[in-house]
């Protein structure tokens, strides 16, 4: 007699919500919370339990007893196995609605604030939008091929996939070509990842190889580069070892046509993953700031100048501050290249530490832009009031920390949350980005 594992149990669940990573949240008859992959709000499902914890269980929906009216057929045939997407079974309209509602709930719960205005979700193409990605690579002799793709859901293995619907098409439709390329190399078992970076005109692939490449490897890569139109970069060790295979490789760049700005970047630099949403985000931020001649604007976590250069194009003077020296240098070069070198000052500073001794931090500014990492900006928020800032545009890649920081801005620093909303930067994933404007 085969005894069932304690985790190998099936439960009937009523799904009431979505978790931050796109799993359905429901409860069994016992009342214990259950997180179920593949389940949607409003559904009744039969779920198989895979993990049993003290306060909650986790598993996967195996049968949909009562489907949601928002359920759709996933476009990608690898959905459910690949971990790159979590919500292709939910209509894009419902995805955006749920993410927008979640932002308001987090603002109220974590920050005890509500915006005076809820802006419409900034949205764009739902497919072929992703211009930055890190793909896993794995030589699997039993399959007779090298796998190239995102990691499987809930495992460290690389998904056996032949295309990706959310990557920019020039990459997403050519995963098999990348598989064949790596399969020709002597280091096929020692090449763990390929990083993708697409500009408006050119696309770079950064190959991380743990062993030295042979002359024949370099020949294969050079031939592929010439035939495919991709530009190959090699990374033998850390990020500072990344270099182009060919000295003919052009700089990567993207344009912001509405502001007559072009921004160049390296294949490993941070850029916003979705070109169309980035453009809409900048337009919204500039409309909220309403900066013009004579205004002094502080841009914190400024990166390559994604906000600073369009703001400066409106006639304002911009002080841009970023923690990574390489990005600051390239941001300064971008300003000069766009004819804005005299009106944008770039500075290197760790914004999670005390910066009061730096000259830029002792000046006054009327307007500010914050675009922090997931951890948020609470360390620098108290300084903004002392600098005379009257209006803040806050762009967030993690709505929960925006909600936390909104509470700090409103309840401790005397600002009012005028407006907030979601940007659909990552369609079909549980990830959401948000932006808000504060005034005092």
Buried (B, 14 or more C-beta within 10 A) or exposed (E): EEEEEEEEBEBEBBBEBBBBBBBBBBBBEEEBBBBBBBBBBBBBBBBBBBEBEEEEBBBBBEEBEEEBEBBBEBBBEBBBBBBBBBBBBBBBEBBBBBBBEBBBEBBBEBBEBEBEEBBEBBBBBBBBBBBBBEBBBBBEEEEEBBBBBBBBBEEEBBBBBBBBBBBBEBBBBBBEBBBBBBBBBBBBBBBBBBBBBBBEEBBBBBBBBEEEBEEEBBEBBEEBBEEBEBBBBBBBEEEEEBEBBEEEBEBBBBBBEEBEBBBBBBBBBBBBBBBBBBBBBBBBBBEBBEBEEEBBBBBBBBBBBBBBBBBBBBEBBBBBBBBBEBBBBBBBBBBEBBEBBEBBBBBBBEBBEEBEEEEBBEEEBBBBBBBBBEEBBBBBBEBBBEBEBBBBBBBBBBBBBBBBBBBBBBEEBEBEBBBBBBBBBBBBBBBBBBBBBBBB
